[in-house]
Amino acid sequence: MNSTELKLLQGPLKDKYRAEPSSAIITLNASGQIGDGISCKVATGKAIVEAGLHPATGGTGLLACSGDLLLEALVACAGVTLTAVATAIGIEIRGGVVKAEGDLDFKGTLGVSKDVPVGFKTIRLLFEIEADATPEQMDSLSKLTERYCVVYQTLVNGVGVTTTYHSTPGATLK
């Protein structure tokens, strides 16, 4: 896809969202089925992923770790955003790798220390890109990728999360 094709694809959507702002608000959703043992099966749209405990919390390592899935979502979103931005501003990306790594202190997760927060302490995102781009183009690519990556912005800026719990005694939910 080139810049013109991308603009032709996205132009009508942008026009619609300008004319009807409420049409741009879409609710994305995900659901999972509580599995056997300590696991949850999540449909990703292309496959079923079964998540479980990380080995540092007693897991076997055979199931996906939710922390890994979070980093994978960041990599996927950042990679797609990077290629869309590069296309839009005329940088030809011949290839590349996007990597994310994050540091966790499992003393918080396991309740060993109340002084240790639960969650990632820090996340690092690295792009190794094959492209003939000037330093100015790379600066624009970096700024625009960070600005428009949904997962990156959600992690950096935080978002309110509400929770609701329901119990259905004796029912089998599918």
C-alpha positions as CSV (number, residue, x, y, z in Angstrom):
1,M,0.0,0.0,0.0
2,N,1.3,3.5,-0.8
3,S,0.4,6.9,0.7
4,T,-2.3,7.6,-2.0
5,E,-4.0,4.3,-1.4
6,L,-3.9,4.8,2.3
7,K,-5.4,8.3,2.0
8,L,-8.1,6.9,-0.4
9,L,-8.9,4.2,2.2
10,Q,-9.0,6.5,5.2
11,G,-10.3,9.7,3.7
12,P,-14.0,8.8,3.6
13,L,-13.7,7.6,7.2
14,K,-12.1,10.8,8.3
15,D,-14.8,12.8,6.5
16,K,-17.6,10.8,8.2
17,Y,-16.0,11.2,11.6
18,R,-15.8,15.0,11.1
19,A,-19.4,15.2,9.9
20,E,-20.7,12.7,12.5
21,P,-18.4,12.8,15.5
22,S,-20.4,10.2,17.4
23,S,-19.9,7.6,14.6
24,A,-16.2,7.5,15.5
25,I,-16.8,6.1,18.9
26,I,-16.6,2.3,18.7
27,T,-16.7,-0.1,21.6
28,L,-14.1,-2.9,21.2
29,N,-14.6,-5.9,23.4
30,A,-13.0,-9.2,24.3
31,S,-14.2,-12.1,26.4
32,G,-12.7,-15.2,27.8
33,Q,-13.9,-18.5,29.1
34,I,-12.6,-19.5,32.5
35,G,-10.7,-22.7,31.9
36,D,-9.6,-25.7,33.9
37,G,-7.1,-25.2,36.7
38,I,-6.0,-21.6,36.8
39,S,-6.5,-20.5,33.2
40,C,-8.7,-18.4,30.9
41,K,-9.3,-19.0,27.2
42,V,-9.5,-15.8,25.1
43,A,-10.6,-15.6,21.5
44,T,-8.3,-13.2,19.7
45,G,-10.2,-13.1,16.4
46,K,-7.8,-15.4,14.7
47,A,-7.2,-18.1,17.4
48,I,-7.9,-19.1,20.9
49,V,-5.2,-18.2,23.4
50,E,-5.2,-19.9,26.8
51,A,-3.6,-17.7,29.5
52,G,-2.4,-19.0,32.8
53,L,0.1,-18.3,35.5
54,H,3.6,-17.2,34.7
55,P,6.3,-19.6,36.0
56,A,7.4,-16.9,38.5
57,T,3.9,-17.3,40.1
58,G,3.7,-21.1,40.0
59,G,2.7,-21.7,36.3
60,T,4.2,-24.3,34.1
61,G,5.1,-22.0,31.2
62,L,2.9,-23.9,28.9
63,L,0.1,-21.2,28.9
64,A,0.4,-17.7,27.7
65,C,1.2,-15.1,30.4
66,S,-1.0,-12.1,30.6
67,G,2.0,-9.8,30.9
68,D,3.4,-11.3,27.7
69,L,0.1,-10.7,26.0
70,L,0.1,-7.1,27.1
71,L,3.6,-6.6,25.6
72,E,2.5,-8.4,22.5
73,A,-0.5,-6.1,22.1
74,L,1.9,-3.1,22.4
75,V,4.2,-4.6,19.8
76,A,1.4,-5.3,17.4
77,C,-0.2,-1.9,17.7
78,A,3.1,-0.1,17.5
79,G,4.1,-2.1,14.5
80,V,0.9,-1.5,12.6
81,T,0.9,2.2,13.6
82,L,4.5,2.6,12.5
83,T,3.9,1.1,9.1
84,A,0.7,3.2,8.6
85,V,2.5,6.4,9.6
86,A,5.5,5.6,7.4
87,T,3.2,5.0,4.5
88,A,1.3,8.2,5.1
89,I,4.5,10.3,5.2
90,G,6.3,8.5,2.4
91,I,8.9,6.5,4.1
92,E,9.5,3.1,2.6
93,I,10.0,0.5,5.3
94,R,11.8,-2.5,3.8
95,G,11.6,-4.5,7.1
96,G,12.2,-4.3,10.7
97,V,11.5,-5.6,14.2
98,V,9.5,-4.1,17.0
99,K,10.4,-5.4,20.5
100,A,8.8,-4.7,23.9
101,E,10.2,-5.8,27.3
102,G,8.9,-5.0,30.7
103,D,10.2,-5.4,34.3
104,L,7.9,-7.0,36.9
105,D,8.6,-7.6,40.6
106,F,6.6,-10.7,41.4
107,K,6.7,-9.9,45.2
108,G,3.9,-7.5,44.5
109,T,1.9,-10.0,42.4
110,L,2.2,-12.7,45.0
111,G,1.5,-10.4,47.9
112,V,4.9,-11.1,49.4
113,S,5.4,-7.4,50.0
114,K,2.7,-4.7,50.2
115,D,5.4,-2.1,49.4
116,V,5.9,-3.5,45.9
117,P,3.4,-2.4,43.3
118,V,1.6,-5.0,41.2
119,G,2.3,-4.6,37.5
120,F,5.1,-3.5,35.3
121,K,7.7,-1.2,36.8
122,T,8.8,-0.1,33.4
123,I,8.3,-1.0,29.7
124,R,10.8,-0.5,26.9
125,L,9.8,-0.3,23.3
126,L,12.4,-0.7,20.6
127,F,12.1,-0.3,16.8
128,E,14.8,-1.7,14.5
129,I,13.8,-0.4,11.1
130,E,15.3,-1.0,7.6
131,A,14.5,2.3,5.7
132,D,16.3,5.0,3.8
133,A,15.1,7.9,6.0
134,T,16.7,11.1,7.1
135,P,17.0,11.9,10.8
136,E,14.2,14.4,10.4
137,Q,11.9,11.7,8.9
138,M,12.8,9.3,11.6
139,D,12.0,11.9,14.2
140,S,8.6,12.5,12.6
141,L,8.0,8.7,12.3
142,S,8.8,8.3,16.0
143,K,6.6,11.2,17.2
144,L,3.6,10.2,15.1
145,T,3.9,6.5,15.9
146,E,3.8,7.3,19.6
147,R,1.0,9.8,19.1
148,Y,-1.3,7.5,17.2
149,C,-0.6,4.0,18.8
150,V,-3.7,3.2,20.8
151,V,-2.0,0.7,23.1
152,Y,1.0,2.9,23.7
153,Q,-1.1,5.9,24.5
154,T,-3.3,3.9,26.8
155,L,-0.3,2.6,28.8
156,V,1.4,6.0,28.9
157,N,-1.7,8.0,29.9
158,G,-3.6,5.4,31.8
159,V,-7.4,5.0,31.6
160,G,-10.1,4.5,34.1
161,V,-11.3,0.9,34.4
162,T,-14.6,-0.2,36.0
163,T,-15.3,-3.7,37.1
164,T,-18.5,-5.6,37.7
165,Y,-18.9,-9.1,39.2
166,H,-21.9,-11.4,38.9
167,S,-22.3,-14.8,40.4
168,T,-24.7,-17.3,38.9
169,P,-24.9,-20.3,41.4
170,G,-25.3,-23.6,39.7
171,A,-25.2,-22.3,36.2
172,T,-22.9,-23.4,33.4
173,L,-21.8,-20.5,31.3
174,K,-20.6,-21.0,27.8
